[in-house]
Amino acid sequence: LTASKEIGLEATEVFRALDQGETVDSVKNLLVAPHCLQNRLLNRIDGEIKAAARGEGGYIGIKINSLTDKVLINKLIEASQAGVYIDMVVRGICCLRPGLPGISENITVISIVGQLLEHSRIFKFENAGNPKIYMGSADWMPRNLDRRIELVFPIEDEDLKQRAFETLDILLSDNTNARMMLPDTSYQHVSRRGRAACTAQLTFYRRAQERLKAKQEVEKDSPLIPIHSSEEAGTP
């Protein structure tokens, strides 16, 4: 859901094309598969590579279910070799081997499998100090990028951006359900030494409860203002 008229119009264009049995080639804000999603992601990664070359420090944070797309894997490796730091939360299949000296040494991959089955996808690009963040439906797999209609959208509202950044940070801080992928593709528990226990899903649950309680308190303290008078409602 969004109040952005521009994004709403682009989404309308996407669904109008689907209604006619077609797909859109490109729109300004939305990243839409199968024609422009992969290319736009590649452009964003290239932006981090250029930032690292300028000494501005490139960074990418990714949360997905699966990573199998060879084109994006190769681009991430290129970014790592250029000095871009990449944190990835990949719950399931990951065909990129992190931590290989001279190849993927700037890439870390963790998998989080908790009580709840998650499907959120988050893509953060540091963008030379003006971070961009996207969310959507697409995993980084050929089936999603080349053979499906998938839509990824930017988050523009500053408060919502901060909430999305915080969500990604909490996921990357999980040291209870998280397993780190090693260069040999095996997984080990994330070290908790010297750190307080952090369970991402439990943290999200507690914060959702806090927001709900705060909302209920506001509603409880609000004065009751009838929508209709008794005369308007036709009652005595």
Secondary structure as UniProt FT lines:
FT   HELIX           5..19
FT   TURN            20..21
FT   STRAND          31..33
FT   TURN            34..36
FT   HELIX           37..53
FT   TURN            54..55
FT   STRAND          59..64
FT   HELIX           70..81
FT   TURN            82..83
FT   STRAND          85..90
FT   TURN            98..99
FT   TURN            101..106
FT   STRAND          107..112
FT   STRAND          121..125
FT   HELIX           127..129
FT   STRAND          132..136
FT   HELIX           142..146
FT   STRAND          150..154
FT   HELIX           158..173
FT   STRAND          178..181
FT   TURN            183..184
FT   STRAND          187..189
FT   TURN            193..194
FT   HELIX           200..221
FT   HELIX           230..233
//
